[in-house]
Amino acid sequence: MTAPPLVPIVRPALGDEEVVASARVIRSGWITQGPEVAAFEAELAAAVGARHATAVANCTVALELALRALGVGTVPGRVDEVITVSHSFVATANAVVAAGGAPVFVDVCEDDLGMDPALLEAAITPNTRAILAVHQLGIPCRILDIASIARRHGLPVVEDAACAIGSEIEASPGQWQRVGRPHGDVACFSFHPRKVVTTGDGGMLSSNDAALDARFRLLRQHAMSISDVKRHAANEIVFEEYTEPAFNFRMTDLQAAVGRPQLARLAAIVAERRRLAEVYRAALELHPVLAPPHDPPLTRCNWQSYPTRLRPGAARSQRAVMQRFLDAGIATKRGVSNAHQEPAYRATHGHVRLPVSERLRDQCVLIPLFHGMRDEEQARVLEVLRALA
Ligand SMILES: *Cc1c(COP(=O)(O)O)cnc(C)c1O
């Protein structure tokens, strides 16, 4: 008897629409940043309710670009502190360093795994240049509170919305808004296969500020004074200029074409994920070992991941729970990591103590949840949950 196939933590759900879209681009003769990227940008801006969106190669460079455009790392020798969370994929901290900033880590809230606004004010110094808040695993953080504190101090806010496409915030009673509107100054999305919409790799910055968006467009393409699309379309000779040192952070048309049909299906994708999450919640409500994630009021998650928590005094360890799943052919992941506990940040931030972040890393277990998950796959996960009880 052969073992049943592994239930993965995620499986990209790409189909014929994406195949047809990428073939269209290959046949068109234009494969790098061009008309498909422009259409993907316009569709994403419309989908999240932002005025502008600019596509880039991935979310890490989106964050770097956002911070640079807001002034981080632009004055040689100046210390530019960026207040953020350690409790995130290490890309968040890495983007701050890449932009020339110094990450200052604050602890997170137990319920939404995001920056605790109560700790923000005390972390602000005369060197603070920006706040970088994360909607971790797609769970909206307390962005409205964070943005209001930042505004009081004249500081810009970047949202790391890498995981959060399709997640919503109740901005005022009955007023649901998608993450990316933006609720700070700029929101950054990822299209890595681990996220909810994927282009292989890819990223996007959404904002309401035309001047800021123009900076993103300039800096993503070597600060070239005239785009190659415009240059190719011109019926007279034009010479471009390069106005400042910048980057190549472009997305390709091949990638954008693959993202567009998924964006068009976003509401259905998120609905399917919420249905799967409800099944887990029902199974975990009274479970003795694992608790379902908090579902904070005023937010609706896209369930990019499903983070269960070991209950206090649970009879099994995180490692034992994960091993039990692995033995049944089911992939899991431990809680979100903390940059300050990784070797890369030990020398600079090893002394920092963030009790909630540290506890969460060691108490969370992510179990498989993805759109396209088959009922029999979720049934196998539920079987292990029953056996653990
Ligand atoms: C995935 C992720 C990133 C990085 O996104 P890439 O597109 O892979 O660069 C940044 N922040 C968070 C919170 C993420 O989950």
The ligand as a Tripos MOL2 file, in Angstrom:
@<TRIPOS>MOLECULE
LIG
   15    15     1     0     0
SMALL
NO_CHARGES

@<TRIPOS>ATOM
      1 C1          6.2670   37.1150    2.2610 C.3       1 LIG1
      2 C2          6.4670   38.2920    3.0940 C.ar      1 LIG1
      3 C3          7.3250   39.3380    2.7140 C.ar      1 LIG1
      4 C4          8.2230   39.2500    1.5110 C.3       1 LIG1
      5 O1          7.5540   39.1310    0.3160 O.3       1 LIG1
      6 P1          8.3950   38.7450   -1.0170 P.3       1 LIG1
      7 O2          7.4280   39.0440   -2.1100 O.co2     1 LIG1
      8 O3          8.7100   37.2910   -0.9070 O.co2     1 LIG1
      9 O4          9.5970   39.5950   -1.0610 O.co2     1 LIG1
     10 C5          7.3950   40.4550    3.5140 C.ar      1 LIG1
     11 N1          6.6890   40.5520    4.6400 N.ar      1 LIG1
     12 C6          5.8670   39.5730    5.0580 C.ar      1 LIG1
     13 C7          5.0860   39.7520    6.3120 C.3       1 LIG1
     14 C8          5.7440   38.3950    4.3090 C.ar      1 LIG1
     15 O5          4.9430   37.4170    4.7510 O.3       1 LIG1
@<TRIPOS>BOND
     1     1     2 1
     2     2     3 ar
     3     2    14 ar
     4     3     4 1
     5     3    10 ar
     6     4     5 1
     7     5     6 1
     8     6     7 2
     9     6     8 1
    10     6     9 1
    11    10    11 ar
    12    11    12 ar
    13    12    13 1
    14    12    14 ar
    15    14    15 1
@<TRIPOS>SUBSTRUCTURE
     1 LIG1         1 GROUP 0 **** ****
